[in-house]
Amino acid sequence: MTEITQEQYQKFFDEFEKAYKEYENKVKERRARGIHDYNVFDVLETKEVKHSKFIASLLDPKGLHYQGDLFLREFINACGISDFGLDTSNAQVFREYENIDIYITDGNKHIIIENKLWTSDHDEQIARYIQAIVDEQKEQNGIYERILVLYLTPFDDEIKSLGGIDEVGKDYLKLGQNQVAFRHVSYKNEILNWLNAIKAEIINLTDLNVLISQYEKAVKNLTNQGEKMENDKVKEQIKQNYELCAEIHDNFKSAEIELTNNFFKEVCEKLENDPEIKNNWTLSFNKFENEIIPVIEITPKELNYNKYFRFVVERKPNEILYGFLKNKILDDFLKNNDEFKLENMNIQTQYFEWYLKADDSACVFAFEKMELKDFILKNIKNKNGVEEAVKDYVDKILSDIKKSKNKLKEINDKINADKQ
């Protein structure tokens, strides 16, 4: 390859900047014509509460939309639960009733909606909510048959276990000898289908239609279905300067490695100074070169076993995973002991759209799994600066460690029961 001069680099970046500015101007023109990405829901509260509030307001037959039970009926149809028999004309909708995200009842039938966007399944929530409804009903006979749980997540990954629930089926949850109806529904499918259905019903109600369209757009962004504009000018620049772009591409990976290594080194240094880590955990940082590696390992100090799970942040060439990782000795042990299947360990945790699952190659239970590009843009090149991103990442790790350390100890003790 011909050596590329500094002047050529400068010329390319000048032209690239010009092309990108043209792209930005095109976006501004679209916005001026009303074709834009601004969404009223993006400036409201974050996390589940934003979505739960709006969904509940639409489902409420007495809501300020003045559409009676129309939206509730369409929701029931979209979720495929018409046969449950809720009387929508006599239904009431509650927010945070006994801590339930959305609770719907007609006095006889009871629907629990648990909204899981950014937080994990914890503290046996679903089991507690079911029990709260059961305890409230004076007549105990048949109450379980009159409860339905909707577990709402961004995507439709399979739910294999829930805290406090003995068995999770496709359409049921088992608690001891009792069983309640269950559906796993998603923003990507059921919620978007519901929004489309109610928009069709209120096509002449401009204000309400606009509001629901705005929310539909927010849901599409949540589930990675937002509109993307092609920038032909930028692509043309790359094609015209392919040799130079190839040179940049060759150095791109090493720049990514340096960015993430620096970030995780700072995270590790912050963790080292936290009393929780100092007192209870052994912490190590490993530089990523170009192979799968736990860049941060957090192992219980009191652990005297050679088979164990620990917390890790794992760096793959194009992914960052965070969660539990088993060591190689434990890997061999689990292969020969059906009793300790990973999916039966009841440590399901969810962050954003990723579910806890065993990764066959690295044997990771992922609390979070993110494309490297997205991770860098969110945490390293974000508008709030690296220092704030490091703090947020440290806070997240510490929070999860404190919530999960007892479960981690329980699992490690169980696996090593013969050593106790």
C-alpha positions, 0 to 999 in steps of 0.5 A: 500500500502506498504511504499516505501523507499528512496532507492527504489525511487532512484533505480527506477529513476536510472533505469528509467534514464538508460532506457530513455538514451537508448531511446535517443540513439535510437533517435540519431541512427535514426537521423544518418540514416536520420530518424529525426525530424529536419526541415529547416522550424523550424529554419526560421521565426515564426508565419504566415509569415513563412507559408504565404511566403512559400505557396505564393512562391509555388502558384506563377506561376512565382516562382523559382520552375519553375513549372508554374501554376501547384502548383496553379492549384493543390491548387485550386483543393485541396480547392474545388474552381475550379468553381470560374474560376480563370485563373491560366495561367494568375495569379499573386500572391502577399504577403502583398498586402494591408496587405493581407497575400496572394492575387491572381488575374488574373485581373478579379477574386480575391482570398484573403487568410487570414492565421490565425495561432497564431493571432486573427481576429481583426480590421475587417480585412476581410471586409477591404481587400474586400473593398480594392479590390472593391475600386481598381476596377474602374468598380464596377458592379459585382466586389463582385461576382469576389472575393473569401476569403479563411480563412486558419487555422490549423484545421477546427473548424466552423467559425461563425463570422468575424469582419466587416462581417454581415453574415458568411455562409459555402460558402459565406460572406455577407457585407450589400447587397453584398456577396462574395464567401468564404471557410474555409480551414485548414492546417490539410486537404486542405494544406496537401492534396495539398502538397501530390498532388504536391509531386506526380506531381514532384516525379522525382525532388529530391531537390524540393520534399525534400523541400516540404516534409520538409514543409509537416512535419512542417504542420503535427507538427503544426496539431499534426500529427507528428511521435511519437516513442514508448519507450518500455523500459520506459514502461517496467520500469513502469510495473516492478515498478508499485507500485512505479509508482502508488505512484508517480502518487498519488503525481503527481496532487499535484505537477501540482497544486503547479507548476501552482499556483506558475506560475499564482501567479507570473503572477498576481504580474507582472500584478499588477504593470502594469499601464494599470491594475492599472488604469483600472482593478480590479485584483484577484488571486485565488489558485487552489485546485482541482476544476474548478476556475478562478485563475486570474480574471481581471474585469473593475474598472468602472463596476457598473453592476451585469451582466458582462463578465470579463477576466479570466485565468481558471484552470481545472483539465487537462486544462488551458483556457484564455478568457472571462468569464460570471458571474452566474447572467449573465448566468441566464440572457442570458438563458432567453434572446435570443437576447444575444446569445453568438455566436452572440456577434461578439468577435471571437478570435483565438490563435494557433488552438483554436477558440472562443466558448462557453464552456457549463459548464464554459461559457468561450469564450476561446482565448486559451485552452491548455492541462495542460501537454502542458501548463506546458511544454511550460511555466513552464518547458521550456528551457528559464526559468519560468521568461521569460515564465511569462513575455511572458504570461503577455505580451500576456494578456496585449496585448489582454486586450488592443485590446479587452477592448472596445468590452468588454465594448460594450457588458457589456453596451449592456447587462445592457442597462436597468441600464444606 
